[in-house]
Amino acid sequence: MTIKGNRPLVGVISDRRMQGQHPFHMVGEKYLQAVSDAAVAYPVALPCLAEGFDVLDILERLDGLFLTGSPSNVEPHHYLGDPSEPGTWHDPHRDLAALELIPAAIRVGMPLLAVCRGFQEMNVSFGGTLHQKVHEMQGYRVHKENPEDPLDVQYGPSHDVEFTAGGLLHELTGQARATVNSLHSQGVNTLGAELEVAAISDDGLIEAFTVIDAPGFTLGVQWHPEWKPMENEVSRAIFGGFGDACRAYRRSEFSQ
């Protein structure tokens, strides 16, 4: 699987967060490590600048795009949702960057993997809507973590998801279902146009999707496969499939 000296370059979206009085562009190490170890690619953090952010120019230099999770929520005006409760953490710079990057990457056939917030960004970019607090919706389980638990508990097995027969996750894993972690408050309300369900939770919540007729690899998952992916068969398969797609994309670019 490893191609020495020829690893693909994967752009990893950043959060914009204030540290004291200064804004920083930040990416969690677990996401970078997962791209390096499980996708066998080089991760590169992408800034979320309000100006001077040429999406097409950036994509021309990459072999894949990874949209990570984040403590912040997509601002509801992007999907005509009700205003957030006071104190909700938002990141408008990331919203703008993600909502530009997603259609541009798909249009050129670049492999795209999105988890948690990235999954929600993908749904919104295709006109879908979000529940802001799934745990308050009748009929759904509590999908968020207890922040007081140790990390291995927060990211531990939470509930089952069923893979769509013949879908990408079924194909990548060879399995019909899996037990996944669950650390989110937002979730899919209405599925975006051109998206196809790839996995569904045991309570009926959409947990994964792909883009119908996309020219390249596309996968959004609500859970966190980047947590210790080498210890989890399904996570290894997800990042392995993404990495393989990035290598194929890189080879196709060089052959043109």
LINMODA-V970455 format. One record per helix or strand of 3 or more residues. SS is the DSSP state (hx for helix, st for strand). FROM is the first residue (numbers start at 1). LEN is the number of residues. Records with the same first field share a line. If there is no record, write none. Layout:
BEGIN
SS = FROM-LEN / FROM-LEN
END
This chain:
BEGIN
st = 9-5 / 15-5 / 22-5 / 42-5 / 64-4 / 111-5 / 159-5 / 177-4 / 195-7 / 206-6 / 218-4
hx = 29-9 / 55-5 / 76-4 / 92-16 / 117-9 / 134-3 / 151-4 / 168-6 / 229-3 / 233-23
END
